[in-house]
Amino acid sequence: MKRMKISSWVLVVGFLLAQGAWAGNDIRFRTECEAGQDRISLSFVGDILVHEALYRAVVTGTQRFSQIWRRTDSLMTKADFSVGNLEGPAAMGVDRRGRDRGDVGFIYDEVVYSGSNFSFNYHPRILTDLQRSGYDLLTVANNHSLDRGVLGIDKTIDAARAIGLPTVGIRKASERNAPFYDVASIGGLRVAFLGCTEMSNGHSDNKDQVLFCYKDPNRMIELIREITSRSDVDALILLPHWGQEYKHVPDSRQKGYARKYLEAGVTAIIGSHPHVLQPWEKYVTKDGRETLIAYSLGNFVAGQAGVPRKTGVVVYLGLVKEDGKAKIFGAAYTPTYREGTEIWPVTKNKEALEHAASLYGIERRLTPEAPLMNFLCQKKM
């Protein structure tokens, strides 16, 4: 008789489902979606982490990072506005010691440009490639933000500004009062995006260039209230880099601070960092607002092995303006999966589909070819 092999993630998911931990993963919102309203759709992906094998494939291939994720571009462009989480700096010529070596070319050398050994830096061409693929804004607050020190953050921001791509969660050393957020005009709405990170892998942030999610909660709450009190802001999306790596269950700090920040005025929280999926849930604030927490979207781009680390989700959010502020009218998701050195929308991979469904449900799963707005507006399946 053959011994049955069951992977650890199956056991974990099965146990948690049995305990009812994710019973609310099919999410619905009361707010109606009707023609003629000011309504928009947003899309979000998880970690964009170009590990060595992926980076080397780009260098020897098209020399465009988009060769990794090009199969998913249509998932981004179907939304009105798309947000990515770039994990690591994109600093031209900055080596591991934070020294500027100038333009050394489009190479992978583990000195200037690297994707391993917990030290990351990408050629700034990655910013252009993401923009061309439909990304409108990047959060760059994460545990690798300071992998190239002060200069790494400065040069990442300079490169992004040069092409008109907003970044949030970081700021230049010389701009001590610059905001960690950006306000975007999307359709008839003005949406603010704010990035933060739980840690910086021990790198010192002596110039206050990175916003930390937990380091000073009062600062975070004051900032949230400052943003949401602006008359030209209809919604605030918080993009935290948080949680325990490879854990499918959000920890107590994620859950506790998520509620504090939502009560302070955040509309939705879209998280990253664990490199695996964590569930989403609807949270109703004390003043009756329906909000969304997606604790972790898992890996979008990463070279890690195993179904849980190769599976990510694109999360979609529908917002409509009512009574002067935005409300969520719908949410959806589409799973993605890495095969070799490319990321694909999931259509037939049963393991990946089941894994994503165990945390995000089935009802709100959007097939890659389906129109987005109609699906977001649906209240019943």
C-alpha positions in Angstrom: 0.0 0.0 0.0 1.4 3.4 -1.0 1.8 6.0 1.8 -0.2 9.1 1.0 1.9 12.3 1.0 0.1 15.4 2.1 1.9 18.7 2.0 2.0 20.9 5.1 0.0 23.7 3.6 -2.9 21.3 2.9 -2.9 20.2 6.5 -2.8 23.8 7.7 -5.6 24.9 5.4 -7.7 21.9 6.2 -7.4 22.4 9.9 -8.2 26.1 9.8 -11.2 25.5 7.5 -12.4 22.9 10.0 -12.2 25.4 12.7 -14.2 27.9 10.7 -11.3 30.4 10.7 -12.0 31.7 7.2 -15.8 31.1 7.1 -16.3 34.7 6.0 -14.1 34.6 2.9 -17.0 35.1 0.4 -17.4 38.9 0.9 -20.3 41.1 0.0 -21.0 44.8 0.5 -24.3 46.6 1.0 -23.5 49.7 -1.1 -25.2 49.5 -4.5 -23.5 50.0 -7.9 -25.6 51.7 -10.5 -25.0 53.4 -13.8 -24.4 57.1 -13.6 -22.6 57.0 -10.3 -19.0 58.1 -9.8 -17.5 54.6 -9.5 -14.1 53.2 -10.1 -12.2 49.9 -9.9 -8.7 49.4 -8.4 -6.4 46.4 -8.7 -3.6 45.3 -6.4 -0.8 42.6 -6.5 1.4 41.2 -3.8 5.2 41.0 -3.5 7.2 41.9 -6.6 10.5 40.2 -5.6 12.9 39.4 -8.4 15.0 36.6 -7.1 18.3 35.6 -8.8 16.9 33.0 -11.2 14.2 35.4 -12.5 16.7 38.3 -12.8 19.2 36.2 -14.7 16.5 35.0 -17.1 15.7 38.7 -17.8 19.4 39.6 -18.4 19.9 36.7 -20.8 16.4 37.2 -22.4 14.6 40.3 -23.4 16.3 42.5 -20.8 12.8 43.6 -19.9 11.5 42.6 -16.5 8.0 42.5 -18.0 8.9 39.2 -19.6 8.2 37.7 -16.1 4.7 39.1 -15.7 3.5 40.0 -19.2 0.9 37.2 -19.2 -0.9 39.1 -16.5 -0.9 42.6 -18.0 -4.6 42.3 -19.0 -5.5 41.7 -15.3 -4.1 45.1 -14.5 -5.4 47.1 -17.5 -9.0 46.0 -16.9 -9.0 48.1 -13.7 -9.1 51.9 -13.7 -6.0 52.1 -11.5 -3.4 49.5 -10.6 -1.0 49.3 -7.6 2.1 47.1 -7.2 4.3 46.4 -4.2 8.0 46.6 -5.3 10.0 44.8 -2.7 13.5 46.4 -2.9 15.1 49.5 -4.3 15.5 50.3 -8.0 18.7 52.4 -7.6 21.0 52.9 -10.6 24.5 51.9 -9.8 24.3 51.7 -6.0 26.2 48.7 -4.5 25.7 46.8 -1.3 27.6 49.3 0.8 25.5 52.2 -0.5 28.2 53.6 -2.8 27.4 55.0 -6.2 29.3 53.1 -9.0 27.5 54.8 -11.8 25.8 53.1 -14.7 27.3 49.6 -14.8 24.9 48.4 -17.5 22.0 46.0 -17.4 23.7 43.2 -15.5 23.3 40.9 -12.6 26.5 40.9 -10.5 25.4 40.4 -6.9 27.3 43.7 -6.1 25.2 46.5 -7.7 22.2 44.5 -8.8 21.2 41.5 -6.8 18.2 39.2 -6.0 19.5 36.9 -3.3 21.1 36.7 0.2 18.5 39.0 1.6 19.9 42.0 -0.4 17.9 43.3 -3.3 18.4 46.1 -5.9 17.0 46.2 -9.4 18.0 48.2 -12.5 15.6 51.1 -12.6 14.3 49.8 -15.9 11.9 47.7 -13.7 10.0 50.9 -13.0 9.4 51.6 -16.7 8.4 48.0 -17.3 5.9 48.1 -14.5 4.4 51.3 -15.8 4.2 50.0 -19.3 2.3 47.0 -18.0 -0.4 49.2 -16.5 0.8 49.9 -13.0 -0.1 53.5 -11.9 1.5 53.6 -8.4 4.0 51.5 -6.4 4.4 51.1 -2.6 8.1 50.7 -1.8 7.9 50.6 2.0 9.1 47.1 2.9 11.8 45.2 4.8 14.2 45.6 1.8 13.7 49.4 1.3 17.0 50.2 2.9 19.0 47.4 1.2 21.0 50.1 -0.6 20.9 52.6 2.3 19.9 56.2 2.1 21.2 56.7 -1.5 19.2 53.6 -2.6 15.9 55.2 -1.6 16.9 58.6 -3.0 17.8 57.1 -6.4 14.7 54.9 -6.5 12.5 58.0 -6.0 14.4 60.0 -8.6 14.0 57.2 -11.2 10.3 56.9 -10.5 9.8 60.7 -10.7 11.6 60.8 -14.0 8.9 58.7 -15.6 6.0 60.1 -13.6 5.3 57.0 -11.5 4.2 57.8 -8.0 5.8 55.9 -5.0 4.5 55.8 -1.5 5.9 54.7 1.9 9.3 56.2 1.3 10.8 59.7 0.9 14.1 61.3 0.0 16.6 62.1 2.8 16.6 65.8 1.8 12.8 66.0 1.9 12.2 65.5 5.6 8.6 66.9 5.4 7.6 65.1 2.2 4.4 63.0 2.5 4.5 59.2 2.7 1.3 59.1 0.7 0.0 60.1 -2.8 -3.4 61.3 -3.8 -4.6 60.1 -7.2 -7.5 61.4 -9.3 -9.3 58.3 -10.7 -12.5 58.9 -12.6 -14.6 61.2 -10.4 -12.8 60.1 -7.1 -9.7 61.3 -5.3 -8.0 58.3 -3.6 -5.1 58.5 -1.3 -2.6 55.6 -1.0 -0.3 55.2 2.0 2.5 52.6 2.4 4.2 51.4 5.5 6.4 48.5 6.7 6.7 46.5 9.9 10.5 46.3 9.7 13.7 47.1 7.7 15.7 44.0 8.3 17.8 45.8 10.9 18.9 48.6 8.6 18.9 52.0 10.4 16.5 54.6 9.1 18.5 57.6 10.3 17.0 60.0 7.8 13.4 59.1 8.5 12.9 57.9 4.9 10.6 54.9 5.6 7.2 54.9 7.3 6.8 52.1 9.8 3.4 50.6 10.5 3.9 49.8 14.2 6.9 51.9 15.4 4.8 54.9 16.4 1.0 54.0 16.2 0.0 57.5 17.3 1.9 58.9 14.4 0.1 56.6 12.0 -3.3 57.4 13.4 -2.6 61.2 13.2 -1.4 60.8 9.7 -4.5 58.8 8.7 -6.8 61.4 10.3 -4.9 64.1 8.5 -5.3 62.5 5.1 -9.0 61.5 5.6 -9.9 65.0 6.9 -8.8 66.6 3.6 -11.8 67.8 1.6 -10.1 66.6 -1.6 -9.7 62.9 -0.4 -12.6 60.5 -0.9 -10.9 57.3 0.3 -7.6 56.1 1.8 -6.0 52.8 1.0 -3.4 51.6 3.4 -0.7 49.3 2.0 1.2 47.6 4.9 4.2 45.3 4.6 3.6 43.1 7.7 3.1 39.7 9.3 5.0 36.5 9.6 6.6 35.0 6.6 5.0 31.7 5.3 2.1 31.9 7.8 -1.4 31.8 6.3 -3.0 33.2 9.5 -2.5 36.9 10.3 -0.9 37.5 13.6 -2.3 39.5 16.5 -0.5 42.7 15.6 -1.9 42.6 12.0 -5.4 42.1 13.2 -5.2 44.6 16.1 -3.6 47.5 14.1 -5.8 46.9 11.1 -8.9 47.6 13.2 -7.3 50.7 14.8 -6.3 52.1 11.4 -9.7 51.4 9.9 -11.5 53.0 12.8 -9.2 56.1 12.3 -10.5 56.4 8.7 -8.9 54.0 6.4 -11.2 52.6 3.7 -9.3 49.4 2.8 -6.1 47.6 3.8 -4.2 45.6 1.2 -1.2 43.8 2.8 2.0 42.0 1.7 5.2 40.4 3.0 4.4 36.8 4.2 5.1 35.4 0.7 2.0 33.3 1.0 -1.7 34.2 0.9 -3.5 35.3 4.0 -7.3 35.8 4.1 -9.4 38.8 3.4 -12.4 39.9 5.5 -15.0 42.7 5.7 -14.8 44.8 8.8 -17.6 47.2 9.9 -16.3 50.2 11.8 -18.1 51.7 14.9 -19.5 54.4 12.7 -21.0 51.8 10.3 -18.5 52.0 7.4 -17.9 48.7 5.6 -14.2 48.3 5.1 -11.9 45.5 3.7 -8.8 43.9 5.0 -6.7 41.6 2.7 -4.0 40.6 5.0 -1.6 39.3 2.4 -1.8 38.9 -1.4 1.1 36.4 -1.4 3.8 36.5 -4.0 3.2 38.0 -7.4 6.8 37.9 -8.6 9.2 35.6 -6.7 11.4 32.6 -7.3 10.3 30.6 -4.3 9.1 27.0 -4.5 5.9 25.2 -3.6 2.2 25.9 -4.4 1.6 28.4 -1.5 4.7 30.5 -2.5 4.0 30.3 -6.2 0.3 31.3 -5.9 -0.7 34.9 -5.5 -3.9 36.9 -6.1 -4.8 40.1 -7.8 -7.4 41.8 -5.6 -9.9 44.2 -7.1 -11.9 46.8 -5.3 -14.9 48.8 -6.4 -15.4 52.3 -5.0 -18.4 54.6 -5.4 -18.8 58.2 -4.2 -21.8 58.8 -1.9 -22.4 61.7 0.4 -19.0 63.2 -0.2 -16.9 60.1 0.6 -16.2 56.8 -1.2 -17.7 53.5 -0.2 -16.8 50.0 -1.2 -19.5 48.3 -3.4 -17.6 45.2 -4.4 -14.4 43.1 -4.2 -13.0 40.3 -6.4 -9.8 38.4 -6.9 -8.0 36.5 -9.7 -5.3 33.9 -8.8 -1.9 34.0 -10.4 0.8 31.3 -10.5 4.5 31.1 -11.4 5.5 28.5 -14.0 9.2 28.5 -14.5 10.2 32.2 -14.9 6.8 33.5 -15.9 3.6 34.5 -14.0 0.3 33.4 -15.4 -3.4 34.0 -14.6 -4.7 30.7 -13.2 -7.3 29.0 -15.3 -6.8 25.2 -14.9 -4.3 24.7 -12.1 -6.5 22.9 -9.6 -4.1 23.1 -6.7 -3.6 26.8 -7.1 -7.3 27.5 -7.5 -8.2 25.4 -4.4 -5.4 27.0 -2.4 -6.6 30.5 -3.3 -10.2 29.5 -2.7 -9.4 28.2 0.8 -8.6 31.8 1.8 -10.6 34.0 -0.6 -13.6 31.8 -1.3 -15.1 30.9 -4.6 -18.0 33.4 -5.0 -15.7 36.4 -5.6 -13.2 34.7 -7.9 -13.0 36.5 -11.3 -12.0 34.6 -14.3 -9.2 36.3 -16.3 -11.3 37.0 -19.3 -14.4 38.3 -17.5 -15.3 42.0 -17.4 -14.4 43.6 -14.1 -17.0 46.3 -13.4 -20.0 44.0 -14.0 -18.6 41.4 -11.7 -17.8 43.9 -8.9 -21.4 45.2 -9.1 -22.9 41.7 -8.7 -24.4 41.1 -5.3 -25.4 37.4 -5.9 -23.8 34.7 -7.9 
